[in-house]
Amino acid sequence: MLVLLAGTVGLLVERPPPRVGLLERMTSPRLVNPADGQHTQVIRWANFLSDGEIGALHAAAASVRASSGEVSRDNGLREASWLTVFLNHRLRHLLPQFYAKLFAAARETDANHWGLLDASRHALNLRCAEYHTVLEQGGLPMTNHIDQGSLITMDIMLSDTADFEGGEFQTPEADGSVLTHRFERGDLLVFNSHKYHRVSPLTGGTRNVFVCEVWEGLERKCPRRCTEPWGACYCQWKKTDLYLPNETGGQPKQCPLMQKES
């Protein structure tokens, strides 16, 4: 009788969904092969941000710069010609409406073009939120640059294009051509993170742009572009690979928890 009662009660209780293990989650992201990414389009949202929203983003970046500083790099060009303030997890708290607007644009664009952000993803967050200041002779000149490990990248132009020369957003295409994309103040460009993209060197002026990446992973608090989507964050200590081999596509990667010290 007790066994029957226990079985009967068990039928009335909704069982929780099975827990997904850490290693399973680390193998799960379906990353677009860069060769396939070249066949996708860059989608432009003209006038995505108003003047007031651009001003609020400048102010948020200034606040984070004052408390946490900024990072400089050269990208193979003039030293310290590319400066970055990492807003990252602070963006959601500093500018919640802007944060929601970004995600809505990412989801709408993805639903219309790629179908990457589907319900089978374990978690979708901003991997990074970066405020860039590009100075004269700065740029991103690499011909095969991708945002490895992310799903969707979004760029917003914050400067008037009359205030700088050069600094064009370009994408090497599958047919061997190079497209230069129209990118005006307030515009949003949304594209597959594994599509090759670059920025031609600035020949004059200053170029401010906001860049963020959506990935399948946790929201990170490290002041950099994190490399670890799950588990403890090791990116402050060393460079590691992203994922275990993935049978559903993307590039095979080594699990950081199994990676030996070099």
C-alpha positions as CSV (number, residue, x, y, z in Angstrom):
1,M,0.0,0.0,0.0
2,L,2.8,2.4,0.9
3,V,4.5,1.7,-2.4
4,L,1.3,2.2,-4.3
5,L,0.7,5.5,-2.5
6,A,4.2,6.8,-3.2
7,G,3.8,5.9,-6.8
8,T,0.4,7.7,-7.0
9,V,1.8,10.8,-5.4
10,G,4.7,10.7,-7.7
11,L,2.4,10.9,-10.7
12,L,0.9,14.1,-9.4
13,V,4.2,15.9,-8.8
14,E,5.7,17.8,-11.8
15,R,9.2,16.6,-12.2
16,P,11.8,19.3,-12.7
17,P,13.7,19.3,-16.0
18,P,17.0,17.4,-16.0
19,R,20.0,19.5,-15.1
20,V,22.5,20.2,-17.8
21,G,26.0,19.4,-16.7
22,L,28.9,21.9,-17.1
23,L,30.8,19.8,-19.7
24,E,27.6,19.3,-21.7
25,R,27.1,23.1,-21.8
26,M,30.6,23.6,-22.8
27,T,30.2,21.5,-25.9
28,S,26.7,22.9,-26.8
29,P,27.3,26.2,-28.6
30,R,26.7,25.9,-32.3
31,L,29.2,28.3,-33.8
32,V,29.0,29.2,-37.5
33,N,31.9,28.0,-39.6
34,P,33.8,31.2,-40.8
35,A,33.5,29.9,-44.4
36,D,29.7,29.9,-44.0
37,G,29.8,33.2,-42.2
38,Q,31.2,35.0,-45.3
39,H,27.9,34.3,-47.1
40,T,25.8,36.2,-44.5
41,Q,24.9,39.9,-44.8
42,V,25.6,42.9,-42.6
43,I,22.3,44.4,-41.6
44,R,22.1,48.2,-41.1
45,W,19.6,49.9,-38.8
46,A,19.7,53.6,-39.8
47,N,19.3,56.1,-37.0
48,F,19.1,53.4,-34.4
49,L,20.1,55.8,-31.6
50,S,19.0,59.3,-31.0
51,D,21.3,62.2,-30.1
52,G,20.1,61.9,-26.5
53,E,20.9,58.1,-26.4
54,I,24.3,58.7,-27.9
55,G,25.0,61.4,-25.3
56,A,24.0,58.9,-22.5
57,L,26.3,56.3,-23.9
58,H,29.2,58.8,-24.0
59,A,28.5,59.7,-20.4
60,A,28.3,56.0,-19.3
61,A,31.7,55.3,-20.9
62,A,33.2,58.4,-19.2
63,S,31.9,57.2,-15.8
64,V,33.4,53.7,-16.3
65,R,36.7,55.2,-17.6
66,A,37.0,57.3,-14.5
67,S,36.6,54.3,-12.2
68,S,38.2,51.5,-14.2
69,G,40.4,53.2,-16.8
70,E,40.7,52.1,-20.5
71,V,42.9,49.7,-22.5
72,S,45.1,50.7,-25.4
73,R,46.2,48.6,-28.3
74,D,47.7,49.1,-31.7
75,N,46.2,46.3,-33.9
76,G,49.5,46.3,-35.8
77,L,49.3,50.1,-36.5
78,R,50.4,53.1,-34.4
79,E,50.9,52.4,-30.7
80,A,48.0,53.3,-28.5
81,S,45.9,54.3,-31.5
82,W,42.8,52.2,-30.4
83,L,41.5,52.9,-26.9
84,T,38.7,50.8,-25.2
85,V,36.5,51.2,-22.2
86,F,34.9,47.9,-21.2
87,L,31.3,48.6,-20.0
88,N,30.4,44.9,-20.1
89,H,28.0,43.9,-17.2
90,R,27.8,47.6,-16.1
91,L,25.9,48.5,-19.3
92,R,22.7,46.7,-18.1
93,H,22.7,48.7,-14.9
94,L,23.8,52.1,-16.3
95,L,21.6,52.1,-19.4
96,P,18.9,49.5,-18.9
97,Q,16.6,50.8,-21.7
98,F,19.5,50.9,-24.1
99,Y,20.5,47.3,-23.1
100,A,17.0,46.1,-23.7
101,K,16.9,47.9,-27.1
102,L,20.1,46.2,-28.2
103,F,18.9,42.7,-27.4
104,A,15.6,43.4,-29.1
105,A,17.4,44.5,-32.3
106,A,19.7,41.4,-32.1
107,R,16.7,39.1,-31.8
108,E,14.7,40.7,-34.5
109,T,17.6,40.8,-36.9
110,D,18.5,37.2,-36.1
111,A,14.9,36.0,-36.6
112,N,14.8,37.6,-40.0
113,H,18.1,36.4,-41.3
114,W,20.0,33.6,-39.3
115,G,18.1,31.8,-36.6
116,L,21.1,31.6,-34.3
117,L,19.4,32.7,-31.1
118,D,16.9,29.9,-30.8
119,A,15.3,28.4,-27.7
120,S,17.8,25.6,-27.4
121,R,20.5,28.0,-26.3
122,H,21.3,27.6,-22.6
123,A,22.0,31.3,-21.9
124,L,22.3,34.3,-24.1
125,N,24.2,37.4,-22.7
126,L,26.4,40.2,-23.9
127,R,29.9,38.8,-23.9
128,C,31.3,42.3,-23.9
129,A,30.2,45.9,-24.4
130,E,33.1,48.1,-25.6
131,Y,33.3,51.8,-26.1
132,H,36.1,52.4,-28.6
133,T,38.0,55.6,-29.4
134,V,40.1,55.3,-32.6
135,L,42.8,57.9,-33.1
136,E,44.7,58.9,-36.3
137,Q,46.5,55.9,-37.8
138,G,44.4,53.5,-35.8
139,G,42.3,50.8,-37.3
140,L,41.6,47.1,-37.5
141,P,43.4,46.1,-40.7
142,M,43.3,42.3,-40.5
143,T,41.7,40.6,-43.5
144,N,40.4,37.5,-41.7
145,H,39.3,38.9,-38.3
146,I,36.3,37.4,-36.7
147,D,34.8,37.6,-33.2
148,Q,35.6,34.0,-32.4
149,G,33.2,32.2,-30.0
150,S,30.4,34.8,-30.3
151,L,27.1,34.6,-32.2
152,I,26.1,38.1,-33.2
153,T,28.1,41.4,-33.2
154,M,26.6,44.8,-33.1
155,D,28.4,48.1,-33.9
156,I,27.0,51.6,-33.3
157,M,28.6,54.7,-34.8
158,L,28.8,57.5,-32.2
159,S,30.8,60.0,-34.2
160,D,29.8,62.2,-37.1
161,T,31.5,60.8,-40.1
162,A,32.5,64.4,-41.0
163,D,34.8,64.4,-37.9
164,F,37.2,61.8,-39.2
165,E,38.7,60.4,-42.4
166,G,39.2,56.8,-43.2
167,G,38.0,54.4,-40.6
168,E,35.6,52.6,-42.9
169,F,33.8,49.4,-41.8
170,Q,34.6,46.7,-44.4
171,T,33.8,43.0,-45.0
172,P,35.9,40.7,-47.2
173,E,33.2,38.7,-49.0
174,A,33.1,35.1,-50.2
175,D,33.6,36.1,-53.9
176,G,36.8,37.9,-53.1
177,S,35.4,41.4,-53.1
178,V,35.5,43.9,-50.2
179,L,32.4,45.7,-49.2
180,T,32.5,49.1,-47.6
181,H,29.4,49.6,-45.5
182,R,27.5,52.9,-45.0
183,F,27.9,53.7,-41.3
184,E,26.6,57.1,-40.1
185,R,26.2,58.6,-36.7
186,G,23.5,56.7,-34.7
187,D,23.5,53.7,-37.1
188,L,23.6,50.1,-35.9
189,L,25.3,47.4,-37.9
190,V,24.4,43.8,-37.0
191,F,26.3,40.8,-38.4
192,N,27.3,37.3,-37.8
193,S,30.3,37.3,-35.4
194,H,32.1,34.7,-37.6
195,K,31.9,37.0,-40.7
196,Y,35.3,38.5,-41.6
197,H,35.3,42.3,-40.9
198,R,37.8,45.1,-40.5
199,V,38.2,48.8,-40.1
200,S,40.4,50.8,-42.5
201,P,43.1,53.0,-40.8
202,L,42.0,56.5,-39.8
203,T,43.9,59.2,-41.8
204,G,42.5,62.0,-39.6
205,G,40.2,62.9,-36.7
206,T,38.8,60.7,-34.0
207,R,36.2,57.9,-34.4
208,N,34.0,56.7,-31.5
209,V,32.1,53.5,-31.9
210,F,30.2,51.1,-29.5
211,V,30.7,47.4,-30.1
212,C,29.1,44.4,-28.3
213,E,28.9,40.7,-28.9
214,V,26.1,38.2,-28.0
215,W,27.3,34.8,-27.0
216,E,25.9,31.6,-25.5
217,G,27.5,32.0,-22.1
218,L,27.4,33.8,-18.7
219,E,27.4,37.5,-18.2
220,R,30.9,38.3,-17.2
221,K,32.3,40.9,-14.8
222,C,35.9,40.9,-15.9
223,P,37.0,44.2,-17.5
224,R,38.0,42.7,-20.8
225,R,36.6,40.4,-23.6
226,C,36.2,37.2,-21.6
227,T,37.2,33.9,-23.2
228,E,35.3,31.6,-20.8
229,P,31.6,31.2,-21.4
230,W,30.9,28.8,-18.5
231,G,32.4,28.0,-15.1
232,A,35.1,30.0,-13.4
233,C,36.6,32.9,-15.4
234,Y,40.3,32.3,-16.2
235,C,40.8,35.1,-18.7
236,Q,42.5,37.3,-16.1
237,W,45.4,34.8,-15.8
238,K,46.0,33.3,-19.2
239,K,44.7,32.9,-22.7
240,T,42.7,29.7,-23.2
241,D,40.5,28.1,-25.8
242,L,36.8,28.2,-25.7
243,Y,35.0,24.9,-26.3
244,L,35.3,21.2,-26.5
245,P,35.0,19.6,-30.0
246,N,31.5,20.3,-31.3
247,E,29.7,17.9,-33.5
248,T,27.1,20.4,-34.6
249,G,29.5,22.8,-36.4
250,G,32.1,25.5,-35.5
251,Q,35.7,25.1,-34.7
252,P,36.9,22.3,-32.4
253,K,38.3,23.7,-29.2
254,Q,39.9,22.4,-26.1
255,C,38.2,22.5,-22.8
256,P,40.0,25.0,-20.5
257,L,39.5,22.8,-17.5
258,M,41.5,20.1,-19.3
259,Q,44.1,22.4,-20.8
260,K,47.6,21.8,-19.4
261,E,49.8,24.6,-18.3
262,S,52.3,25.5,-21.0
